[in-house]
Each structure stands twice: as structure tokens, then as C-alpha cells.
Amino acid sequence: PVRYSDLADAIPSISQRMLTLTLKQLRRNGIVTRTTYPEVPPRVEYALTELGASLLSTVLALAAWSADHHAEIRRHQTAFDSATTA
């Protein structure tokens, strides 16, 4: 389980609204669960469901592929941007 604030800290460029909407969609799709604890202040935790856990290896493989090919992708983006703005 991960607290909302820890998720926000792990993704510094995401807005609070976008994180909230994304988590809501992931809950709707059955990828994560949301647990609220009756404390002061309230504590909310998110956790992967069994379905979400089954997706994890695929997401990690995609992230690894992206990291491995980042330089090549940037070269293509730069070339494309140069060609379309000239």
C-alpha cells in the first residue's frame, strides 16, 4: 500500500487533479484499491489489486524498453521537429 502523498512525491511533475483522476480511473478499472482509515487527519492508501499486479511485469518491461531506447527516440523526435518546422 502507498499513501497518496507518497505517490504525489514519486511523480513530481503530476498535478494533484491529474493524479486524483488517474487513481480514480485505475480504481474504476480494478487496477488499484483505495482504503480510507478513520483517523485524524484521514489516511488514504492505494494498493494494486490482483489484476493490477498481473499488469506490473508488462509495465516494468515497457519502462525498461523506454529507458533503453530513450536516446534513439529523442534523436527521431529532434529530426522530425527539424523537418516539420523548416
Summary of the structure (lengths in Angstrom):
residues: 86
radius of gyration: 17.8
end to end distance: 49.6
largest distance: 59.1
contacts: 177
relative contact order: 0.11
helix: 64%
strand: 16%
